[in-house]
Amino acid sequence: YNVKAVSAYAYSPKEGGQNGHHSPGNVHVMLREGVLRLGHLKRQEGDALCKPHKRFWGLTAQAGMPSCRSCVERMLTLLEKCEQPG
């Protein structure tokens, strides 16, 4: 796969919430360059591995370790597939 990815922060609609409710955002794995097509997974530049950029309240490249479990799981799956011969 010829794609480049970066960490990107997406805030939660309830971030800094009221009445004691706080839902922090997550750091995702966002495609910076290229298009990823693997079975049913299709992502373009600007999309996170977990979902397209249109489904976020905001997704901005930012340094940090990914905290989105779905993004991390998909990244590990992609790395495993890249290591397999053939």
Summary of the structure (lengths in Angstrom):
residues: 86
radius of gyration: 14.1
end to end distance: 12.8
largest distance: 54.4
contacts: 216
relative contact order: 0.25
helix: 21%
strand: 28%
